[in-house]
Amino acid sequence: MNDSDRGAGQAARPKRADARRNKETLLDAAAAIFVTSGVEAPIRDIAAKAGVGTATIYRHFPTRADLIIAVYRHQVDACAEAGPALLAAGPTPHAALGRWINLFVDFLVTKHGLAAVLQSDNAGFDTLHAYFLDRLVPVCSQLLDAAAASGEIRSDLQAYELMRGVGNLCIGAESDTRYDARRLVELLVAGLRRPH
């Protein structure tokens, strides 16, 4: 291998990292637009927010459904990756669990029509729902286990039960200004504490 070959290989690596960052920027922009304008928002609005042309979006995501699915998966991944980081940085496992549940609520409340759009394609929705459970239930379990092991919370609750309960508390929250799902979720998380 000569020096010019080595230089070419090194130059290719940052491009892949840049491409990944660019795609994440695009997905973050799409998610933000979906929150404010819904999933039918014009692609040009997403492109403008991401600082790219519409052709770039279509190159990555040929259909709107492809973009919606990618945004959903991206948000699930971000929520999943936050769990271990919060546990490592949090003052206590219970505090980390509470912060993660807040992120989970953000995901549930702000996905504005993603699930409804995806349910029209049952096979695609089932696949995404399985992805959601596969990625998030283990993270919630890790947080619950750590909080239970520290003696902060009761140990008889399963992650799926907690996530389902939180999800049920969030139903309709985005369209009812008189209902504060976050407050009820905070009460639920506070109620996990062991009585002293």
C-alpha positions in Angstrom: 0.0 0.0 0.0 1.5 3.3 -1.0 0.8 6.7 0.6 -1.8 7.8 -1.9 -3.8 4.6 -1.3 -3.6 5.1 2.5 -4.8 8.7 2.1 -7.7 7.7 -0.1 -8.9 5.2 2.5 -8.6 7.7 5.3 -10.6 10.3 3.3 -13.4 7.9 2.7 -14.0 7.3 6.5 -14.9 10.9 7.4 -17.4 11.0 4.4 -19.3 8.0 5.9 -19.4 9.8 9.3 -20.5 13.0 7.5 -23.1 11.1 5.6 -24.4 9.6 8.8 -24.5 13.0 10.5 -26.2 14.5 7.5 -28.9 11.8 7.5 -29.4 12.3 11.3 -29.7 16.1 10.7 -32.3 15.4 8.1 -34.3 13.0 10.3 -34.1 15.5 13.2 -35.4 18.2 10.9 -38.2 16.0 9.7 -39.2 15.1 13.2 -39.3 18.7 14.2 -41.5 19.6 11.2 -43.8 16.6 11.9 -44.3 17.9 15.4 -45.3 21.4 14.3 -47.0 20.6 11.0 -47.9 16.9 11.0 -46.6 14.1 8.8 -48.1 15.6 5.7 -45.9 18.7 5.9 -44.3 19.7 2.5 -41.0 18.0 1.9 -39.6 21.5 0.9 -40.2 22.6 4.6 -38.2 19.6 5.9 -35.4 20.3 3.3 -35.3 24.0 4.3 -35.0 23.1 8.0 -32.3 20.5 7.3 -30.4 22.9 5.0 -30.6 20.6 2.0 -32.4 20.4 -1.3 -35.5 18.3 -1.7 -33.6 16.0 -4.1 -31.4 15.0 -1.1 -34.4 13.9 0.9 -35.8 11.9 -2.0 -32.4 10.3 -2.6 -32.4 9.0 1.0 -36.2 8.5 1.3 -38.0 7.8 -2.1 -41.4 7.9 -0.5 -43.0 9.8 2.4 -43.7 6.5 4.1 -39.9 5.8 3.9 -39.2 9.1 5.6 -41.9 8.6 8.3 -40.6 5.1 9.1 -37.0 6.4 9.3 -38.0 9.3 11.6 -39.9 6.9 13.9 -36.9 4.5 14.1 -34.5 7.4 14.6 -36.6 8.6 17.6 -36.9 5.1 19.0 -33.1 4.7 18.7 -32.5 8.1 20.4 -34.7 7.1 23.3 -33.1 3.7 23.6 -29.6 5.2 23.6 -30.5 7.8 26.3 -31.3 5.2 28.9 -27.8 3.9 29.7 -26.4 7.5 29.4 -28.9 8.8 32.0 -28.2 5.9 34.3 -24.5 6.6 34.1 -24.9 10.4 34.6 -27.9 10.5 37.0 -27.6 11.2 40.7 -29.7 8.0 41.4 -31.2 5.2 39.4 -34.7 6.4 40.2 -33.8 9.9 38.9 -32.4 8.4 35.7 -35.7 6.3 35.4 -37.7 9.5 35.8 -35.7 11.4 33.2 -35.9 8.5 30.7 -39.7 8.2 31.2 -39.9 12.0 30.4 -38.1 11.3 27.1 -40.4 8.4 26.5 -43.4 10.7 27.1 -41.9 13.2 24.7 -41.7 10.5 22.1 -45.2 9.3 22.7 -46.9 12.7 22.8 -45.0 14.5 20.0 -45.0 11.8 17.3 -48.1 13.6 15.9 -49.8 11.1 13.6 -46.8 8.9 13.0 -48.5 5.8 14.4 -51.9 6.6 12.8 -50.2 7.0 9.4 -48.3 3.8 9.9 -51.3 1.8 11.0 -52.8 2.1 7.5 -50.1 -0.5 6.5 -50.6 -3.1 9.2 -47.5 -5.2 8.3 -45.3 -2.1 8.3 -46.8 -1.0 11.6 -46.4 -4.4 13.2 -42.7 -4.4 12.2 -42.2 -0.9 13.7 -44.1 -1.8 16.8 -41.9 -4.9 17.3 -38.8 -2.7 16.8 -40.1 -0.2 19.3 -40.6 -3.0 21.9 -37.3 -4.7 21.1 -35.4 -1.5 21.5 -37.2 0.2 24.5 -38.4 -2.6 26.8 -34.8 -3.8 27.6 -33.7 -0.2 28.3 -36.7 0.4 30.7 -35.9 -3.0 32.3 -32.3 -1.9 32.9 -33.4 1.3 34.6 -36.1 -0.4 36.7 -33.6 -3.1 37.7 -31.0 -0.5 38.8 -33.6 1.5 40.8 -34.9 -1.7 42.4 -31.4 -2.9 43.2 -30.6 0.4 44.9 -33.7 0.0 47.1 -35.4 3.1 45.7 -38.4 1.4 44.1 -40.5 -1.7 44.5 -39.2 -4.6 42.4 -42.4 -6.2 41.3 -43.1 -4.1 38.2 -42.2 -5.2 34.7 -40.9 -2.7 32.1 -43.6 -3.6 29.6 -46.3 -2.8 32.3 -44.8 0.5 33.1 -44.4 1.5 29.4 -47.9 0.4 28.6 -49.2 2.4 31.6 -47.3 5.5 30.6 -48.5 5.1 27.0 -52.1 4.9 28.2 -51.7 8.1 30.2 -50.4 9.8 27.1 -53.4 8.9 24.8 -54.9 12.1 23.4 -52.6 14.4 25.4 -51.5 16.3 22.4 -55.0 17.4 21.5 -56.5 18.2 25.0 -55.1 21.3 26.6 -57.0 20.5 29.9 -55.1 17.2 30.3 -51.5 17.1 31.6 -50.2 13.7 30.9 -46.8 14.6 32.2 -48.1 15.4 35.6 -49.9 12.0 35.8 -46.8 10.2 34.6 -44.7 12.0 37.2 -47.2 10.8 39.9 -46.9 7.2 38.5 -43.1 7.3 38.6 -43.1 8.8 42.1 -45.5 6.1 43.2 -42.9 3.4 42.3 -40.9 4.5 45.4 -40.7 2.0 48.2 -42.4 3.2 51.3 -39.9 4.1 54.1 
